[in-house]
């Protein structure tokens, strides 16, 4: 899962708030 989170965090097309929201969803689901 960590690689997916890293992809979200590095995604330049997403605003930071969206990156953190998606990462939080991944962590909560893990």
Buried (B, 14 or more C-beta within 10 A) or exposed (E): EEEEBEEBEEEEEBEEEEBEEBBEEBEEEE
